[in-house]
Amino acid sequence: MDIQNLSVGFGKAEERILAVQNVNLSLKRGQTLGLVGESGCGKSVTSLAVMGLLPARGCWWEGKILFNGEDLLSLPEKEMNGIRGRKISMIFQESMTSLNPVFKIGYQIGEVLRIHQGLRGPKALEECLKILDIVGIPEPERVIDDYPHKLSGGMRQRVMIAMAVSCNSSLLIADEPTTALDVTIQALILDLLKTLKKRGNLTMLFISHDLGIIAELADEVAVMYAGIVVEKAPVEELYRRPLHPYTYGLMRARKAESSGGLETGKRRLYSIPGMVPSPYERRQGCPFVERCFRRTAACTESLPPLNEVKNKGHLVRCLQPGEEEEARHYA
């Protein structure tokens, strides 16, 4: 998949909110791209654009989303229906609101198999039980007759994963699939996704605000802030040498970096100073400028380009990309 200059906005022209601005991302077959950033930065809107699930009214978009060379944004809804679920599938953030509360689990997974693979009756039932077993759900014969509210959050999320992988899609989008789950269930879900990736050479766009989870799964990481990509690099490179001030802040705010001082009194839990700019705010320069310790007058004049730095594949949108040791300014 190749996302080229994707922009998405909401509202009337004079009051338009630009949720995503000139996003460029690419995914090679078998690769996992981690999309990280705080709530409201445009991660989920980007994924909905890929799935063709943006609202028809009150929303506009431009750019290209090439999937195996075909522009998804230009396809009619009928053709997208043939791709959505069969070639590109998605695990949504809230399993309870994504599953239909009035239908049993077996019916909902069977619907996917019926629409995209033409399976019915005993064959659909057999495949449904097989998929539930693959995602680690105990007693699948019982679970297929349960309603979503009878399952725990972790079990519902496994059902969502089962629906997403039931058609052997070549691209899986996971939108914060471990949100609101305890750490034990989080680890089980992550292990499951790793296993599925190895088994089927799965390509994955994994969206999260948790840098620890991203480090476990991703091959490359793109950091978003206020609707734009501010940094993109291979996962080891980004964690070893973050160059954008916002990425520094995210690294410093990790519990692993700060929490030791909570008990010992040596270091307080860190937070990035300032506030995220309002989406209604019209701005020309870098959206992070008011919170940046390295800002200059030039940062307010125009949006910096996303340029490659010394290390190949490491892109940063900053006029003065810093070195890792400069993170001491965030202490």
C-alpha positions as CSV (number, residue, x, y, z in Angstrom):
1,M,0.0,0.0,0.0
2,D,1.2,3.5,-0.8
3,I,-0.6,6.5,0.7
4,Q,0.3,9.7,-1.3
5,N,-0.5,13.2,-0.1
6,L,-3.6,12.2,1.8
7,S,-5.6,15.1,3.3
8,V,-9.0,14.7,5.0
9,G,-11.2,17.5,6.3
10,F,-14.6,17.9,8.0
11,G,-17.2,20.7,7.9
12,K,-18.0,23.5,5.6
13,A,-15.3,25.2,3.6
14,E,-15.2,28.3,5.8
15,E,-15.1,26.2,9.1
16,R,-13.2,23.2,7.8
17,I,-11.3,21.1,10.2
18,L,-8.2,19.6,8.6
19,A,-7.9,16.2,10.4
20,V,-5.1,14.8,8.2
21,Q,-2.7,16.8,6.1
22,N,-0.5,15.6,3.3
23,V,0.2,12.2,4.8
24,N,2.6,9.9,2.9
25,L,3.1,6.4,4.1
26,S,4.1,3.1,2.4
27,L,3.8,-0.5,3.4
28,K,5.6,-3.4,1.8
29,R,4.3,-6.9,1.8
30,G,4.8,-8.7,5.1
31,Q,5.8,-5.5,6.8
32,T,4.2,-3.9,10.0
33,L,4.0,-0.2,10.1
34,G,3.3,1.3,13.5
35,L,1.3,4.6,13.5
36,V,1.7,6.4,16.8
37,G,0.5,9.6,18.4
38,E,-1.8,11.0,21.0
39,S,-5.6,11.0,20.6
40,G,-6.9,13.3,17.9
41,C,-3.8,13.3,15.8
42,G,-5.4,11.7,12.7
43,K,-4.4,8.0,13.1
44,S,-7.9,6.6,13.0
45,V,-9.1,9.0,10.2
46,T,-6.2,7.7,8.1
47,S,-7.2,4.1,8.6
48,L,-10.9,4.9,7.8
49,A,-9.8,6.5,4.6
50,V,-7.9,3.3,3.6
51,M,-11.1,1.3,4.4
52,G,-13.3,3.7,2.5
53,L,-15.4,4.3,5.6
54,L,-15.2,8.1,5.7
55,P,-18.7,9.8,5.9
56,A,-20.1,10.8,2.5
57,R,-21.5,14.1,3.9
58,G,-19.6,16.8,5.7
59,C,-16.2,15.3,4.7
60,W,-13.8,15.8,1.9
61,W,-10.5,14.2,0.9
62,E,-7.8,14.4,-1.6
63,G,-4.7,12.4,-2.5
64,K,-4.2,8.7,-3.4
65,I,-4.3,5.4,-1.6
66,L,-2.7,2.9,-3.9
67,F,-3.3,-0.8,-2.9
68,N,-1.5,-3.1,-5.3
69,G,-1.4,-0.2,-7.7
70,E,-5.2,0.6,-7.5
71,D,-6.4,3.9,-6.1
72,L,-8.9,3.1,-3.4
73,L,-10.2,6.6,-3.2
74,S,-11.4,6.6,-6.8
75,L,-13.2,3.3,-6.6
76,P,-17.1,3.2,-6.5
77,E,-18.6,1.7,-3.3
78,K,-19.5,-1.6,-5.0
79,E,-15.9,-2.3,-5.9
80,M,-14.8,-1.2,-2.4
81,N,-17.2,-3.7,-0.9
82,G,-15.3,-6.4,-2.7
83,I,-12.0,-5.3,-1.3
84,R,-13.1,-4.3,2.2
85,G,-13.1,-7.4,4.4
86,R,-11.7,-9.7,1.7
87,K,-8.4,-8.0,0.8
88,I,-8.2,-5.4,3.5
89,S,-9.6,-6.0,7.0
90,M,-9.7,-4.0,10.1
91,I,-9.8,-4.6,13.9
92,F,-11.7,-1.7,15.4
93,Q,-10.9,0.0,18.7
94,E,-14.1,-0.7,20.6
95,S,-15.1,-4.4,20.3
96,M,-18.4,-3.9,22.1
97,T,-19.6,-1.2,19.7
98,S,-18.2,-3.0,16.7
99,L,-20.0,-6.2,17.3
100,N,-23.7,-6.3,16.8
101,P,-25.3,-6.9,20.2
102,V,-28.4,-8.7,18.8
103,F,-26.6,-11.4,16.8
104,K,-24.7,-14.4,18.1
105,I,-21.0,-14.6,17.5
106,G,-21.3,-17.5,15.1
107,Y,-23.7,-15.6,12.9
108,Q,-21.5,-12.5,12.7
109,I,-18.4,-14.5,11.7
110,G,-20.5,-16.6,9.4
111,E,-21.7,-13.4,7.7
112,V,-18.1,-12.6,6.7
113,L,-17.6,-16.1,5.4
114,R,-20.8,-16.0,3.5
115,I,-20.3,-12.6,1.8
116,H,-16.6,-13.0,0.9
117,Q,-16.1,-16.7,0.5
118,G,-19.6,-18.0,-0.3
119,L,-19.5,-20.5,2.5
120,R,-22.9,-21.6,4.0
121,G,-24.2,-24.3,6.3
122,P,-21.9,-27.0,7.7
123,K,-18.8,-25.6,5.8
124,A,-19.3,-22.1,7.2
125,L,-19.8,-23.6,10.7
126,E,-16.6,-25.7,10.4
127,E,-14.6,-22.7,9.2
128,C,-16.0,-20.5,12.0
129,L,-15.0,-23.0,14.6
130,K,-11.5,-23.4,13.0
131,I,-11.0,-19.6,13.1
132,L,-12.1,-19.2,16.7
133,D,-9.6,-22.0,17.6
134,I,-6.8,-20.2,15.7
135,V,-7.3,-17.0,17.7
136,G,-7.2,-18.9,21.0
137,I,-10.8,-18.9,22.1
138,P,-11.6,-21.8,24.4
139,E,-14.7,-23.9,23.8
140,P,-15.6,-22.4,20.4
141,E,-18.6,-24.6,20.1
142,R,-20.1,-22.8,23.0
143,V,-18.9,-19.3,22.1
144,I,-20.6,-19.3,18.6
145,D,-24.0,-19.5,20.4
146,D,-23.1,-16.6,22.8
147,Y,-24.1,-12.9,22.4
148,P,-21.2,-10.3,22.6
149,H,-22.3,-9.1,26.0
150,K,-21.7,-12.5,27.5
151,L,-18.0,-12.3,26.6
152,S,-15.1,-10.5,28.3
153,G,-13.3,-7.6,26.7
154,G,-10.4,-9.8,25.7
155,M,-12.7,-12.5,24.3
156,R,-14.6,-9.9,22.2
157,Q,-11.4,-8.5,20.9
158,R,-10.3,-12.1,19.8
159,V,-13.7,-12.4,18.0
160,M,-12.9,-9.1,16.2
161,I,-9.5,-10.5,15.2
162,A,-11.2,-13.8,14.0
163,M,-13.6,-11.8,11.8
164,A,-10.7,-9.7,10.4
165,V,-8.5,-12.7,9.5
166,S,-11.3,-15.0,8.4
167,C,-10.8,-14.2,4.7
168,N,-7.0,-14.3,4.8
169,S,-6.8,-10.6,3.9
170,S,-3.4,-9.4,2.7
171,L,-3.6,-6.2,4.7
172,L,-4.8,-6.0,8.3
173,I,-5.4,-2.6,10.0
174,A,-5.4,-2.8,13.8
175,D,-6.8,0.4,15.4
176,E,-5.6,0.3,19.0
177,P,-6.8,-3.3,19.5
178,T,-5.5,-3.5,23.1
179,T,-7.2,-0.4,24.4
180,A,-9.0,-0.8,27.8
181,L,-7.6,-4.4,28.2
182,D,-5.5,-5.4,31.2
183,V,-1.8,-6.0,30.6
184,T,-2.2,-9.8,30.7
185,I,-4.8,-9.8,27.9
186,Q,-2.8,-7.2,26.0
187,A,0.2,-9.6,25.9
188,L,-2.1,-12.4,24.7
189,I,-3.5,-10.3,21.9
190,L,0.0,-9.1,20.8
191,D,1.3,-12.7,20.8
192,L,-1.7,-13.7,18.7
193,L,-1.1,-11.0,16.1
194,K,2.6,-11.9,16.0
195,T,1.7,-15.6,15.4
196,L,-0.9,-14.6,12.7
197,K,1.7,-12.4,11.0
198,K,4.3,-15.2,10.9
199,R,1.8,-17.8,9.7
200,G,0.3,-15.9,6.8
201,N,3.0,-13.3,5.9
202,L,0.5,-10.7,6.9
203,T,1.0,-7.0,6.2
204,M,-0.2,-4.8,9.1
205,L,-0.9,-1.2,9.8
206,F,-0.9,-1.1,13.6
207,I,-2.3,2.1,15.3
208,S,-1.5,2.9,18.9
209,H,-0.6,5.6,21.4
210,D,1.5,3.0,23.4
211,L,5.2,3.1,22.4
212,G,5.9,-0.1,24.2
213,I,3.4,-2.0,22.1
214,I,4.6,-0.4,18.9
215,A,8.2,-1.5,19.7
216,E,7.1,-5.1,20.0
217,L,5.2,-5.4,16.7
218,A,6.4,-2.8,14.2
219,D,9.2,-2.9,11.6
220,E,8.8,0.9,10.9
221,V,7.2,3.7,12.9
222,A,5.5,6.8,11.8
223,V,4.8,9.5,14.4
224,M,1.8,11.8,13.9
225,Y,1.0,15.1,15.5
226,A,-2.0,17.4,14.8
227,G,-2.8,15.6,11.5
228,I,0.7,15.4,10.0
229,V,3.6,12.9,10.1
230,V,6.5,14.5,11.9
231,E,8.9,11.5,11.9
232,K,9.2,8.1,10.3
233,A,12.0,5.6,10.7
234,P,12.8,1.9,11.2
235,V,11.7,1.0,14.8
236,E,15.2,0.4,16.2
237,E,16.5,3.6,14.7
238,L,13.6,5.7,16.0
239,Y,13.8,4.4,19.5
240,R,17.6,4.8,19.6
241,R,17.8,8.2,17.9
242,P,14.6,10.2,17.9
243,L,15.1,13.5,16.1
244,H,11.8,15.4,16.3
245,P,11.1,17.2,19.6
246,Y,7.7,15.7,19.8
247,T,9.1,12.2,19.5
248,Y,11.5,13.1,22.3
249,G,8.6,14.1,24.4
250,L,6.8,10.8,23.8
251,M,9.9,8.9,24.7
252,R,10.4,10.9,27.9
253,A,6.7,10.4,28.9
254,R,6.9,6.7,28.8
255,K,6.2,5.1,32.2
256,A,9.4,3.1,32.0
257,E,11.4,6.3,31.7
258,S,9.7,8.2,34.5
259,S,8.0,6.0,37.0
260,G,11.2,5.0,38.8
261,G,11.2,8.5,40.3
262,L,7.6,8.2,41.5
263,E,8.7,5.8,44.2
264,T,12.1,7.1,44.9
265,G,11.4,10.8,44.6
266,K,14.3,11.2,42.1
267,R,12.2,11.9,39.0
268,R,8.6,13.0,38.4
269,L,6.4,11.5,35.8
270,Y,7.1,13.6,32.7
271,S,4.5,15.3,30.4
272,I,5.1,17.4,27.3
273,P,4.5,21.1,28.2
274,G,1.7,23.0,26.5
275,M,-1.4,21.9,24.7
276,V,-2.2,20.4,21.3
277,P,-3.4,23.2,18.9
278,S,-7.1,23.4,18.3
279,P,-8.2,21.8,14.9
280,Y,-10.1,25.0,14.2
281,E,-6.8,27.0,14.4
282,R,-5.5,28.2,11.1
283,R,-1.7,28.0,11.1
284,Q,1.2,28.3,8.6
285,G,4.1,26.9,10.5
286,C,5.0,23.8,12.5
287,P,2.0,22.7,14.7
288,F,4.4,21.8,17.5
289,V,6.1,25.2,17.6
290,E,4.5,26.5,20.8
291,R,5.6,23.4,22.7
292,C,9.1,23.1,21.2
293,F,12.3,24.0,23.1
294,R,14.2,24.4,19.9
295,R,11.8,26.7,18.1
296,T,13.0,29.6,16.0
297,A,11.1,32.4,14.1
298,A,11.4,30.4,10.9
299,C,9.3,27.6,12.5
300,T,6.2,29.8,12.5
301,E,6.5,30.8,8.9
302,S,5.9,27.6,7.0
303,L,5.4,23.9,7.6
304,P,8.8,22.1,7.4
305,P,9.1,19.4,4.8
306,L,9.6,15.8,5.7
307,N,13.2,15.3,4.9
308,E,15.6,12.3,5.1
309,V,18.5,12.7,7.5
310,K,21.8,11.0,7.7
311,N,20.5,7.5,8.3
312,K,18.7,6.1,5.2
313,G,15.0,5.8,5.8
314,H,14.8,8.2,8.7
315,L,12.6,11.1,7.9
316,V,11.8,14.1,10.1
317,R,9.7,17.2,9.7
318,C,11.9,19.7,11.6
319,L,14.1,22.6,10.6
320,Q,16.5,21.7,13.4
321,P,16.4,18.0,14.0
322,G,18.3,17.2,17.2
323,E,20.5,14.4,18.5
324,E,19.4,12.0,21.2
325,E,21.5,13.7,23.9
326,E,19.5,16.9,23.5
327,A,16.6,15.1,25.2
328,R,18.1,16.3,28.4
329,H,16.2,19.6,27.8
330,Y,13.1,17.7,28.7
331,A,14.3,16.7,32.1
